[in-house]
Amino acid sequence: MSSPTDPAGGVVDGSPRPLPQPWLDRGEHLVPEEGACLMEAVSAAAHLPWSDAPACTHPVLALLARLVNDASTDPGRQRLTTWVPVLARADVEPRHQLLAAARVAAACTEEALSWGPSLLLSHLHGVATLVLRHELAAEDAGPAGVSVGGRRHRRKVRLFVAGPAARAVEASVLASRRLPAARRDDALAGLLRLGVEQVAYGHPVAAD
């Protein structure tokens, strides 16, 4: 029986969804006729304008998906299509944007550090963890603890997403190069799974 957290079953949040099976390529494509990366396939599945950064996916998770797509081998990349339905519904409310970004950054860097030591990854993990703790404390304080209407908050979100969170995801994917080639696709898919867990559900999901 398919569950809401089973993208392989084509069901998301209880609603049946056809599972797209595009042939995924590396890089950006201007039009569908040129091919598609994972996030471009997501934009098509979500019936949004063609883009590798559709509004239906949290920007840090979308970046992770693009990087994993490009770093995977051709066979490994095709297996990523099972995540299309989930990624098509993987955005969060404005007041949770910073929390989700910090969770993805912290989870990815923690996983990448398990592959071997790295001063850069350790630093980025520390930054993400500090932001995560702050945001969790704000969440515990209730709606009054998280201000989303002010320019200062929006700027904080924008700077963290484009700065430390993006660098954390990039460094984590890059760290996969230190792994044996035979393990790399699984490790990259594991990073994407972690990202999805942090943004879409907050608990483990099954992609196979």
Secondary structure, DSSP 8 states (H G I E B T S, - for coil): ---TEEGGGTEETTEE-------B-SS--SSGGG-B-HHHHHHHHTT--S-SS-TTB-HHHHHHHHHHHHHS-HHHHHHGGGGHHHHTTB---GGGHHHHHHHHHHHHHHHHHTTS--HHHHHHHHHHHHHHHHHHHHHHT-GGG---SSHHHHHHHHHHIIIIIHHHHHHHHHHGGGS-HHHHHHHHHHHHHHHHIIIIISS-----
